[in-house]
Amino acid sequence: MKFFDIVIIGGGLSGSSTALNLSKKGYSVLIIEKEAKRDFVCCAGGMAASTANLISTDINSVIESQVESVHFTWKSTDKVIADIPGKSPFWIVRREELDNLLLQEASKYGASIIRPSEVQSVTKIGEKWHCKLSNETFIKTKFLVIADGSESKWCSYLNLGPKKPKYARTSAIRLEGLGNISKNSVRFDFGSIKYGFAWAFPLKNSLNIGLGTFIGNNEFYNYELIEEILKGFGFRNINIKAKQKKLRIWNGIHNLNADGVLVVGDAASLCDPFLAEGIRPALISSFYASNIIDECLISNTYNLDEYSRVMKINWGLSMAWGKRIAEVFYRFPKTGYNIGIKRKTAPKRIAQILSGEMNYSDIANRVIKRLIFRNHK
């Protein structure tokens, strides 16, 4: 049986970032990843530049574009544009390249990775976690990190996060060319997707397009609808290959740790329930998870309760308001667009949320009151 200081289940963004942070501190780290390689990750790729401070390596090589403005439309018309303040505060990356870069950097500092392989069982024996892998390998570790994404089976098994996760349904498409999307802008289109929206994020020579619905269990995928949305983004008569995914989104403040184990990223249901932002919470959670595990290893303790506390303060309180805004906005989308987007200061506020300069709690009360009042007039 092999022994490690930390075992991480999942080699996506939150898992690879956690591995890099801890391997750089000199700990023995093992990542268990079920996929042999990552060619395409279902992610728009937008990230606030400020989150680079949470990554312990240079990621300039995987930055595809630097966003200067956010464009909003209603069914491809009625455009509203907001400039993002500051110098290049919002970037677009290819998620598969970012994930792979972090895994490679973690390996340079001694982290090990087993792929493709799945964890079949986890058991706490004494103070250590014992993991059995699909290739009959047995692993023992002081700390276990759950980072296996929205399809995580270990969160509920270990009573971490919400007992009943809430999901958004999303589809992701990557097309060559930029259509009618400006190179240094991103676009959000409302009105076409029930209880959701479509988005277009530009890479160097291609476009990440996504569709998401955030309330209920709505099926929105059909060729005619996607074809119409793509026309609005400047694409006609093309073959569509969409990757569909259920995405865990924020569903309240819950405990994210137990004795010697914690959960990070999408598996922890941290994704923004209004704008579907996943990169920032993945990096925030991996940053705090790494620091708190480091403190425990230094002090020879296994109590990770500080992790749930800091995630509540630094992410959860804002997302609690984001959830309330989303529930009102998506139920009354036209009213939401007229008040939440077209209002003079509103698009700038959303741009500031994307860049990490503002939280939902800063605007929530005003936005919700306006939406409810306008809808009941």
KEKE-3310 file (N, C-alpha, C; in steps of 0.2 Angstrom, whole numbers, plus 5000, padded with zeros to 4 digits):
npx = (5004:5003:5008:5003:5004:4994:4979:4971:4956:4952:4957:4955:4953:4951:4957:4970:4975:4975:4984:4996:4998:5001:5011:5021:5025:5031:5025:5020:5010:4996:4987:4972:4965:4951:4950:4960:4966:4963:4955:4945:4937:4921:4918:4917:4928:4931:4939:4943:4956:4962:4962:4973:4982:4980:4985:4999:5009:5015:5003:5002:5005:4993:4983:4971:4964:4961:4949:4939:4927:4909:4896:4878:4863:4846:4838:4847:4846:4844:4855:4867:4881:4895:4910:4924:4931:4948:4965:4965:4956:4949:4951:4951:4953:4959:4952:4956:4969:4974:4971:4980:4992:4994:4994:5006:5015:5013:5018:5031:5035:5035:5023:5012:5003:4989:4982:4972:4960:4949:4942:4936:4933:4932:4939:4939:4951:4956:4967:4969:4965:4959:4960:4954:4958:4952:4961:4965:4974:4980:4979:4985:4982:4985:4976:4962:4956:4942:4938:4931:4922:4906:4899:4902:4902:4907:4904:4891:4892:4901:4894:4896:4894:4879:4864:4855:4860:4859:4856:4862:4858:4868:4875:4890:4899:4912:4918:4927:4934:4927:4915:4902:4908:4917:4934:4940:4929:4915:4900:4883:4868:4851:4834:4832:4834:4825:4823:4837:4852:4862:4880:4895:4912:4927:4941:4958:4957:4945:4929:4921:4906:4891:4876:4864:4853:4845:4835:4824:4821:4824:4823:4832:4839:4839:4841:4836:4834:4847:4853:4847:4852:4866:4866:4863:4876:4883:4886:4882:4874:4882:4890:4885:4892:4889:4893:4885:4881:4878:4878:4884:4877:4878:4869:4865:4873:4883:4891:4908:4918:4925:4932:4948:4945:4940:4930:4932:4930:4919:4913:4909:4898:4900:4898:4894:4877:4870:4878:4885:4899:4913:4927:4933:4928:4933:4947:4948:4943:4952:4964:4962:4959:4972:4980:4974:4975:4989:4992:4987:4995:5007:5004:5001:4987:4970:4959:4948:4939:4940:4941:4928:4922:4930:4927:4913:4913:4921:4916:4903:4893:4891:4887:4875:4866:4868:4861:4848:4845:4846:4835:4824:4827:4828:4815:4807:4812:4812:4808:4819:4829:4827:4827:4838:4849:4848:4847:4855:4867:4868:4874:4888:4890:4888:4899:4909:4907:4910:4924:4928:4928:4917:4904:4889:4882:4884:4875:4862:4850:4844:4843:4834:4823:4819:4816:4805:4796:4794:4788:4776:4769)
npy = (4994:5011:5027:5043:5061:5069:5065:5067:5067:5068:5077:5090:5108:5113:5102:5100:5113:5113:5102:5107:5119:5112:5103:5111:5115:5105:5093:5076:5071:5064:5063:5057:5053:5051:5052:5048:5058:5076:5083:5093:5104:5107:5122:5140:5147:5160:5170:5180:5191:5194:5182:5175:5177:5167:5156:5146:5148:5154:5158:5164:5158:5151:5160:5166:5177:5194:5203:5217:5223:5219:5213:5213:5206:5205:5191:5192:5205:5223:5228:5230:5238:5236:5243:5235:5240:5245:5238:5225:5216:5204:5188:5176:5158:5142:5129:5116:5117:5125:5117:5106:5112:5116:5103:5098:5107:5104:5091:5093:5097:5086:5080:5065:5056:5046:5039:5033:5031:5026:5029:5017:5014:5023:5024:5028:5024:5024:5037:5039:5040:5027:5022:5013:5009:5007:4999:4990:4995:5001:5014:5025:5039:5055:5066:5069:5075:5080:5082:5080:5086:5091:5079:5072:5058:5056:5067:5066:5054:5056:5065:5079:5096:5101:5091:5089:5092:5106:5108:5116:5115:5113:5116:5115:5122:5123:5133:5136:5152:5169:5173:5186:5191:5203:5203:5206:5206:5199:5190:5190:5183:5185:5178:5169:5156:5147:5152:5155:5158:5162:5161:5169:5167:5173:5165:5164:5161:5155:5151:5150:5144:5144:5137:5138:5133:5138:5135:5124:5109:5109:5105:5110:5108:5108:5106:5117:5128:5130:5132:5144:5153:5152:5159:5172:5174:5175:5164:5152:5138:5127:5112:5106:5101:5098:5098:5091:5095:5092:5104:5108:5120:5134:5131:5136:5138:5126:5113:5109:5101:5087:5077:5077:5077:5086:5096:5103:5116:5112:5101:5104:5112:5126:5134:5149:5154:5163:5168:5158:5156:5147:5145:5155:5151:5138:5140:5149:5140:5130:5137:5141:5128:5122:5130:5128:5114:5113:5121:5112:5100:5105:5108:5096:5091:5086:5094:5102:5112:5126:5128:5127:5138:5149:5148:5151:5164:5171:5167:5161:5170:5180:5172:5167:5179:5180:5169:5172:5183:5177:5168:5177:5185:5175:5170:5180:5185:5196:5207:5207:5209:5222:5230:5224:5224:5234:5246:5261:5259:5246:5236:5239:5235:5221:5218:5222:5212:5201:5203:5202:5213:5217:5211:5200:5204:5217:5223:5217:5219:5230:5227:5215:5221:5230:5221:5213:5223:5229:5219:5217:5228)
npz = (5000:4995:5002:5005:5008:5004:4995:4980:4972:4956:4942:4937:4935:4949:4956:4950:4953:4967:4969:4964:4972:4985:4982:4979:4992:4997:5000:4999:4985:4977:4963:4957:4942:4931:4917:4902:4895:4892:4880:4877:4887:4894:4896:4897:4898:4904:4915:4930:4930:4942:4949:4946:4955:4964:4959:4959:4948:4932:4920:4908:4895:4892:4890:4880:4875:4880:4889:4885:4885:4889:4881:4879:4874:4869:4863:4852:4848:4853:4859:4873:4880:4890:4897:4904:4918:4922:4918:4907:4915:4914:4907:4894:4893:4887:4894:4895:4892:4902:4913:4910:4910:4924:4930:4924:4930:4943:4943:4941:4953:4960:4962:4960:4947:4943:4930:4916:4929:4942:4958:4968:4982:4997:5014:5031:5042:5057:5059:5046:5028:5017:5001:4987:4971:4954:4947:4956:4964:4980:4991:5004:5014:5023:5021:5011:4996:4988:4972:4960:4951:4944:4943:4954:4965:4977:4986:4992:4997:5007:5015:5011:5007:4998:5002:4992:4978:4966:4949:4934:4917:4903:4887:4877:4864:4852:4840:4825:4820:4824:4821:4823:4834:4844:4846:4858:4867:4876:4875:4881:4878:4881:4883:4873:4878:4889:4906:4907:4898:4883:4878:4872:4871:4866:4859:4853:4839:4838:4845:4860:4864:4873:4881:4893:4906:4921:4931:4938:4928:4915:4898:4884:4873:4856:4839:4830:4839:4844:4831:4828:4838:4835:4823:4828:4833:4822:4814:4801:4793:4798:4804:4819:4834:4850:4867:4881:4898:4915:4927:4943:4953:4964:4980:4992:5009:5015:5024:5020:5023:5032:5045:5040:5027:5012:5001:4984:4971:4957:4962:4975:4973:4970:4959:4951:4952:4944:4933:4929:4932:4934:4936:4944:4958:4958:4959:4970:4980:4980:4983:4997:5002:5001:5009:5021:5023:5023:5035:5044:5043:5047:5060:5064:5065:5061:5059:5048:5049:5047:5034:5028:5035:5030:5016:5016:5020:5010:4998:4999:5005:4995:4984:4990:4988:4975:4970:4974:4966:4953:4954:4953:4942:4931:4931:4927:4914:4903:4910:4919:4910:4905:4917:4925:4916:4905:4913:4918:4926:4927:4918:4919:4933:4932:4924:4933:4943:4936:4934:4947:4955:4962:4973:4973:4984:4985:4977:4977:4985:4980:4966:4967:4973:4963:4952:4957:4960:4948:4940:4946:4944)
capx = (5000:5007:5006:5004:5001:4987:4977:4966:4951:4950:4963:4952:4956:4952:4961:4977:4978:4977:4990:5002:5000:5003:5017:5026:5026:5036:5021:5019:5003:4994:4981:4968:4960:4947:4951:4966:4968:4958:4955:4940:4933:4915:4919:4918:4935:4932:4942:4945:4963:4964:4962:4980:4986:4978:4988:5006:5013:5013:4998:5002:5005:4987:4978:4969:4962:4960:4942:4939:4920:4904:4890:4872:4858:4840:4837:4852:4845:4843:4862:4869:4888:4898:4917:4927:4936:4955:4969:4964:4954:4946:4954:4949:4958:4956:4952:4960:4976:4975:4972:4986:4998:4994:4996:5013:5019:5013:5023:5038:5037:5035:5016:5011:4996:4987:4976:4965:4959:4944:4942:4931:4930:4936:4937:4943:4953:4960:4967:4971:4960:4961:4957:4955:4957:4949:4966:4967:4979:4977:4982:4983:4983:4982:4971:4958:4953:4937:4939:4929:4918:4899:4897:4905:4898:4909:4902:4885:4894:4904:4890:4899:4890:4871:4862:4852:4863:4855:4860:4860:4859:4872:4878:4895:4901:4918:4918:4932:4932:4924:4908:4902:4910:4923:4940:4941:4923:4911:4893:4878:4861:4845:4828:4831:4834:4820:4827:4844:4855:4868:4885:4900:4918:4932:4948:4962:4955:4939:4924:4917:4899:4887:4869:4863:4846:4847:4829:4820:4824:4821:4827:4832:4843:4836:4845:4833:4835:4854:4855:4845:4857:4872:4865:4864:4883:4887:4887:4876:4875:4888:4889:4885:4894:4888:4894:4880:4883:4874:4883:4882:4878:4877:4863:4865:4879:4884:4898:4912:4923:4924:4939:4954:4943:4936:4928:4933:4927:4912:4910:4907:4892:4902:4897:4889:4870:4868:4882:4888:4906:4916:4934:4935:4927:4937:4953:4947:4942:4959:4969:4960:4960:4979:4983:4972:4979:4996:4992:4985:5001:5012:5002:4999:4980:4966:4953:4948:4933:4942:4940:4921:4921:4932:4923:4907:4914:4924:4912:4896:4889:4890:4883:4868:4863:4867:4855:4841:4845:4845:4828:4819:4829:4826:4808:4804:4818:4811:4809:4826:4834:4825:4830:4845:4854:4847:4847:4861:4873:4868:4879:4894:4890:4889:4906:4913:4906:4915:4931:4930:4929:4911:4900:4882:4879:4884:4869:4857:4844:4842:4841:4828:4817:4817:4813:4799:4791:4792:4785:4770:4765)
capy = (5000:5017:5032:5050:5066:5071:5062:5072:5063:5073:5081:5096:5114:5113:5097:5102:5119:5111:5098:5112:5122:5108:5100:5116:5116:5099:5087:5071:5072:5060:5065:5051:5056:5045:5052:5047:5065:5081:5087:5098:5104:5110:5128:5146:5149:5166:5171:5186:5191:5194:5175:5173:5178:5161:5151:5147:5148:5159:5155:5168:5154:5148:5166:5167:5184:5199:5205:5224:5225:5214:5214:5210:5206:5201:5188:5195:5212:5227:5228:5235:5237:5239:5242:5232:5245:5242:5235:5218:5212:5198:5184:5169:5153:5136:5126:5110:5119:5127:5111:5102:5116:5115:5096:5097:5110:5100:5085:5096:5098:5079:5077:5059:5056:5040:5040:5034:5027:5028:5027:5012:5015:5027:5022:5031:5019:5028:5044:5039:5038:5022:5022:5007:5011:5002:4995:4986:4999:5003:5020:5028:5046:5059:5071:5067:5081:5078:5087:5076:5089:5091:5072:5069:5053:5056:5072:5064:5048:5058:5071:5085:5100:5100:5084:5088:5097:5109:5108:5119:5111:5117:5114:5119:5121:5127:5134:5140:5159:5172:5175:5193:5193:5206:5199:5208:5206:5193:5192:5186:5184:5183:5178:5163:5150:5148:5151:5155:5162:5159:5166:5168:5169:5172:5163:5168:5160:5151:5154:5145:5146:5140:5138:5136:5135:5138:5134:5118:5103:5111:5102:5115:5106:5106:5109:5123:5133:5131:5135:5151:5156:5153:5164:5178:5175:5176:5157:5150:5132:5123:5106:5107:5096:5101:5094:5093:5093:5095:5108:5109:5127:5136:5130:5137:5137:5119:5111:5107:5097:5082:5075:5075:5077:5092:5096:5109:5117:5111:5095:5108:5116:5132:5138:5155:5152:5168:5169:5151:5156:5141:5145:5158:5147:5133:5143:5151:5134:5126:5141:5140:5121:5121:5133:5125:5108:5115:5122:5106:5096:5108:5107:5089:5090:5084:5098:5106:5116:5133:5128:5129:5145:5154:5148:5154:5172:5173:5165:5159:5175:5183:5168:5167:5184:5178:5164:5176:5187:5172:5165:5182:5187:5170:5169:5186:5187:5202:5212:5207:5212:5229:5233:5222:5225:5240:5251:5264:5257:5239:5232:5240:5231:5214:5218:5222:5206:5196:5205:5201:5219:5218:5205:5201:5207:5224:5226:5212:5221:5235:5223:5211:5225:5233:5216:5211:5229:5231:5213:5217:5234)
capz = (5000:4995:5007:5002:5013:5001:4989:4977:4967:4951:4940:4933:4938:4956:4958:4948:4957:4974:4969:4963:4978:4990:4980:4980:4999:4998:5002:4994:4983:4972:4959:4953:4937:4927:4910:4900:4893:4891:4873:4877:4893:4893:4900:4893:4899:4907:4922:4932:4930:4949:4952:4944:4961:4968:4955:4960:4943:4927:4916:4902:4889:4890:4890:4873:4874:4886:4887:4887:4886:4889:4877:4881:4869:4870:4856:4847:4847:4859:4862:4878:4880:4896:4897:4910:4921:4923:4913:4906:4921:4912:4902:4891:4892:4885:4900:4894:4892:4909:4918:4909:4913:4931:4931:4922:4935:4949:4942:4942:4960:4963:4962:4956:4944:4941:4925:4919:4935:4946:4965:4970:4988:5002:5020:5036:5047:5062:5056:5038:5023:5013:4994:4983:4964:4949:4945:4962:4968:4987:4993:5011:5015:5029:5019:5005:4993:4983:4966:4954:4947:4945:4943:4960:4969:4984:4991:4995:5001:5013:5018:5010:5002:4999:5001:4986:4973:4961:4943:4928:4911:4899:4881:4875:4857:4850:4833:4822:4818:4829:4820:4824:4841:4844:4848:4865:4871:4877:4874:4884:4875:4885:4880:4869:4882:4895:4913:4906:4893:4879:4879:4867:4873:4860:4860:4848:4832:4838:4849:4865:4864:4878:4882:4900:4909:4928:4935:4936:4925:4908:4892:4880:4867:4850:4833:4828:4844:4843:4825:4828:4842:4832:4818:4831:4834:4816:4811:4797:4789:4800:4808:4827:4839:4856:4873:4886:4904:4921:4931:4950:4955:4971:4982:4999:5013:5018:5027:5015:5026:5038:5048:5036:5020:5010:4993:4981:4964:4955:4966:4981:4971:4971:4953:4951:4950:4939:4927:4928:4933:4938:4937:4951:4964:4958:4961:4977:4985:4980:4987:5004:5004:5001:5014:5028:5024:5025:5042:5048:5042:5051:5067:5066:5067:5055:5059:5043:5049:5045:5027:5027:5037:5025:5010:5018:5020:5004:4992:5000:5006:4989:4980:4992:4985:4967:4969:4974:4960:4948:4954:4951:4935:4926:4930:4923:4910:4900:4915:4921:4905:4905:4923:4927:4911:4902:4917:4916:4929:4928:4914:4922:4939:4930:4922:4939:4946:4932:4935:4954:4959:4966:4974:4972:4990:4984:4973:4978:4988:4975:4960:4968:4974:4956:4948:4959:4959:4940:4937:4949:4943)
cpx = (5004:5004:5008:5001:4994:4985:4971:4962:4949:4956:4961:4956:4957:4957:4968:4980:4980:4983:4996:5003:5003:5010:5023:5029:5030:5032:5021:5011:5002:4987:4978:4963:4957:4948:4958:4970:4962:4959:4950:4936:4927:4915:4920:4925:4936:4934:4944:4953:4966:4965:4969:4984:4985:4982:4996:5011:5011:5009:4998:5002:4998:4981:4977:4967:4960:4954:4942:4932:4915:4898:4884:4867:4852:4838:4841:4851:4845:4850:4864:4877:4891:4906:4919:4932:4943:4958:4968:4962:4951:4949:4950:4954:4955:4957:4956:4967:4978:4976:4978:4992:4999:4996:5003:5017:5019:5018:5030:5040:5036:5028:5015:5004:4995:4981:4977:4964:4953:4944:4936:4928:4935:4934:4941:4945:4958:4961:4969:4965:4963:4957:4959:4953:4955:4955:4969:4972:4976:4982:4980:4986:4981:4976:4968:4955:4948:4936:4936:4923:4910:4896:4899:4900:4901:4907:4896:4887:4897:4901:4894:4895:4883:4869:4858:4855:4858:4859:4857:4862:4863:4874:4884:4897:4907:4918:4924:4930:4928:4917:4908:4904:4916:4928:4941:4935:4920:4904:4888:4871:4856:4839:4827:4831:4830:4824:4834:4846:4860:4874:4891:4906:4924:4939:4952:4959:4948:4935:4921:4910:4895:4880:4868:4856:4847:4841:4826:4824:4823:4826:4826:4836:4839:4840:4842:4835:4843:4856:4853:4850:4863:4872:4866:4872:4887:4889:4881:4878:4881:4885:4889:4886:4894:4889:4890:4883:4878:4879:4880:4883:4876:4870:4863:4872:4879:4891:4902:4918:4921:4932:4944:4951:4939:4935:4929:4930:4920:4909:4907:4901:4894:4900:4892:4882:4867:4871:4886:4896:4909:4923:4936:4934:4931:4944:4953:4947:4949:4964:4968:4961:4967:4982:4981:4975:4986:4997:4991:4991:5006:5011:5000:4992:4976:4960:4953:4942:4934:4940:4933:4919:4924:4929:4916:4908:4916:4921:4905:4891:4887:4885:4876:4864:4862:4862:4848:4840:4843:4838:4823:4821:4826:4819:4804:4810:4818:4812:4816:4830:4833:4828:4837:4850:4854:4848:4854:4867:4873:4873:4886:4895:4891:4896:4911:4913:4911:4922:4933:4930:4923:4908:4893:4879:4879:4878:4863:4850:4840:4839:4834:4822:4814:4813:4806:4794:4789:4787:4777:4766:4759)
cpy = (5006:5022:5039:5055:5068:5067:5066:5068:5068:5077:5087:5102:5114:5108:5098:5108:5117:5107:5102:5116:5118:5105:5105:5117:5110:5093:5082:5071:5067:5062:5058:5054:5050:5046:5052:5054:5069:5085:5093:5098:5109:5116:5134:5148:5156:5166:5178:5186:5191:5187:5172:5173:5171:5155:5152:5146:5153:5155:5159:5164:5151:5154:5167:5174:5188:5203:5213:5226:5218:5217:5210:5211:5203:5198:5191:5202:5216:5227:5233:5233:5240:5237:5239:5237:5241:5240:5227:5214:5205:5194:5178:5164:5147:5131:5120:5111:5121:5121:5107:5106:5115:5108:5095:5101:5107:5094:5087:5096:5091:5076:5071:5060:5049:5041:5035:5029:5030:5025:5023:5013:5019:5025:5025:5025:5023:5035:5045:5037:5032:5022:5016:5010:5005:4997:4990:4989:5001:5009:5022:5035:5050:5063:5069:5074:5078:5084:5084:5079:5088:5084:5068:5064:5053:5061:5069:5058:5050:5064:5077:5089:5099:5093:5083:5094:5100:5110:5113:5114:5115:5113:5118:5117:5126:5127:5138:5147:5162:5175:5183:5195:5197:5203:5200:5209:5199:5195:5187:5188:5181:5182:5172:5156:5151:5147:5151:5159:5159:5164:5164:5171:5168:5170:5166:5167:5156:5154:5148:5148:5141:5141:5135:5138:5133:5136:5128:5113:5104:5108:5107:5114:5104:5109:5116:5129:5135:5135:5143:5156:5158:5158:5171:5180:5175:5169:5155:5143:5129:5117:5108:5101:5099:5096:5096:5091:5096:5098:5110:5117:5128:5134:5130:5135:5130:5118:5107:5103:5092:5081:5073:5074:5084:5092:5103:5110:5115:5105:5098:5112:5123:5137:5143:5153:5157:5168:5163:5151:5151:5142:5149:5154:5141:5135:5145:5145:5130:5130:5140:5133:5119:5124:5130:5118:5108:5116:5116:5101:5099:5107:5100:5088:5088:5088:5103:5111:5123:5134:5130:5136:5150:5154:5151:5162:5174:5171:5164:5165:5179:5179:5167:5173:5183:5173:5167:5180:5183:5170:5170:5184:5182:5169:5174:5189:5194:5208:5213:5210:5220:5233:5231:5223:5232:5247:5254:5261:5249:5235:5233:5236:5224:5213:5218:5215:5200:5197:5204:5207:5221:5211:5206:5204:5214:5227:5222:5215:5226:5231:5219:5215:5228:5228:5214:5217:5230:5225:5213:5223:5233)
cpz = (5000:4999:5004:5008:5011:4995:4986:4971:4962:4949:4936:4936:4945:4959:4957:4952:4964:4974:4968:4969:4984:4988:4980:4987:5001:5000:4997:4992:4977:4969:4956:4948:4932:4920:4908:4898:4892:4885:4873:4883:4892:4898:4895:4893:4902:4914:4924:4933:4937:4952:4950:4950:4966:4965:4956:4954:4937:4922:4909:4896:4887:4890:4882:4871:4880:4884:4890:4888:4886:4885:4879:4876:4871:4863:4851:4845:4853:4863:4868:4879:4887:4896:4904:4912:4922:4917:4912:4912:4920:4906:4900:4890:4889:4891:4900:4895:4899:4914:4917:4911:4920:4933:4930:4928:4941:4949:4943:4949:4964:4964:4958:4953:4942:4936:4919:4924:4939:4953:4966:4977:4992:5009:5025:5041:5051:5060:5049:5034:5018:5006:4990:4976:4960:4946:4950:4966:4975:4989:5000:5011:5021:5027:5012:5003:4987:4978:4960:4950:4949:4945:4949:4963:4976:4989:4995:5000:5008:5017:5017:5005:5003:4998:4995:4981:4968:4955:4938:4922:4906:4893:4879:4868:4856:4843:4830:4819:4824:4827:4820:4831:4841:4848:4856:4869:4872:4876:4878:4881:4879:4881:4875:4873:4888:4901:4912:4901:4888:4879:4874:4870:4868:4863:4854:4841:4832:4844:4854:4866:4869:4879:4889:4903:4917:4933:4933:4932:4917:4902:4886:4873:4861:4844:4831:4832:4843:4837:4825:4832:4839:4826:4821:4833:4828:4812:4807:4794:4791:4804:4816:4830:4846:4862:4878:4893:4909:4925:4938:4951:4962:4974:4990:5003:5016:5020:5021:5017:5031:5040:5043:5028:5018:5003:4990:4974:4963:4960:4973:4979:4972:4965:4954:4948:4945:4933:4925:4928:4937:4940:4943:4957:4964:4961:4969:4982:4985:4984:4995:5006:5005:5007:5021:5029:5026:5033:5047:5048:5047:5058:5069:5068:5060:5055:5053:5043:5047:5038:5025:5029:5032:5019:5011:5017:5014:4998:4994:5001:5000:4985:4983:4989:4977:4966:4969:4968:4954:4948:4952:4944:4930:4925:4927:4919:4906:4905:4918:4916:4905:4911:4925:4922:4908:4906:4917:4919:4929:4924:4917:4929:4937:4928:4928:4943:4942:4933:4942:4958:4963:4967:4973:4978:4990:4981:4974:4980:4983:4969:4961:4969:4967:4952:4950:4959:4952:4938:4940:4948:4939)
residu = (MET:LYS:PHE:PHE:ASP:ILE:VAL:ILE:ILE:GLY:GLY:GLY:LEU:SER:GLY:SER:SER:THR:ALA:LEU:ASN:LEU:SER:LYS:LYS:GLY:TYR:SER:VAL:LEU:ILE:ILE:GLU:LYS:GLU:ALA:LYS:ARG:ASP:PHE:VAL:CYS:CYS:ALA:GLY:GLY:MET:ALA:ALA:SER:THR:ALA:ASN:LEU:ILE:SER:THR:ASP:ILE:ASN:SER:VAL:ILE:GLU:SER:GLN:VAL:GLU:SER:VAL:HIS:PHE:THR:TRP:LYS:SER:THR:ASP:LYS:VAL:ILE:ALA:ASP:ILE:PRO:GLY:LYS:SER:PRO:PHE:TRP:ILE:VAL:ARG:ARG:GLU:GLU:LEU:ASP:ASN:LEU:LEU:LEU:GLN:GLU:ALA:SER:LYS:TYR:GLY:ALA:SER:ILE:ILE:ARG:PRO:SER:GLU:VAL:GLN:SER:VAL:THR:LYS:ILE:GLY:GLU:LYS:TRP:HIS:CYS:LYS:LEU:SER:ASN:GLU:THR:PHE:ILE:LYS:THR:LYS:PHE:LEU:VAL:ILE:ALA:ASP:GLY:SER:GLU:SER:LYS:TRP:CYS:SER:TYR:LEU:ASN:LEU:GLY:PRO:LYS:LYS:PRO:LYS:TYR:ALA:ARG:THR:SER:ALA:ILE:ARG:LEU:GLU:GLY:LEU:GLY:ASN:ILE:SER:LYS:ASN:SER:VAL:ARG:PHE:ASP:PHE:GLY:SER:ILE:LYS:TYR:GLY:PHE:ALA:TRP:ALA:PHE:PRO:LEU:LYS:ASN:SER:LEU:ASN:ILE:GLY:LEU:GLY:THR:PHE:ILE:GLY:ASN:ASN:GLU:PHE:TYR:ASN:TYR:GLU:LEU:ILE:GLU:GLU:ILE:LEU:LYS:GLY:PHE:GLY:PHE:ARG:ASN:ILE:ASN:ILE:LYS:ALA:LYS:GLN:LYS:LYS:LEU:ARG:ILE:TRP:ASN:GLY:ILE:HIS:ASN:LEU:ASN:ALA:ASP:GLY:VAL:LEU:VAL:VAL:GLY:ASP:ALA:ALA:SER:LEU:CYS:ASP:PRO:PHE:LEU:ALA:GLU:GLY:ILE:ARG:PRO:ALA:LEU:ILE:SER:SER:PHE:TYR:ALA:SER:ASN:ILE:ILE:ASP:GLU:CYS:LEU:ILE:SER:ASN:THR:TYR:ASN:LEU:ASP:GLU:TYR:SER:ARG:VAL:MET:LYS:ILE:ASN:TRP:GLY:LEU:SER:MET:ALA:TRP:GLY:LYS:ARG:ILE:ALA:GLU:VAL:PHE:TYR:ARG:PHE:PRO:LYS:THR:GLY:TYR:ASN:ILE:GLY:ILE:LYS:ARG:LYS:THR:ALA:PRO:LYS:ARG:ILE:ALA:GLN:ILE:LEU:SER:GLY:GLU:MET:ASN:TYR:SER:ASP:ILE:ALA:ASN:ARG:VAL:ILE:LYS:ARG:LEU:ILE:PHE:ARG:ASN:HIS:LYS)
# end
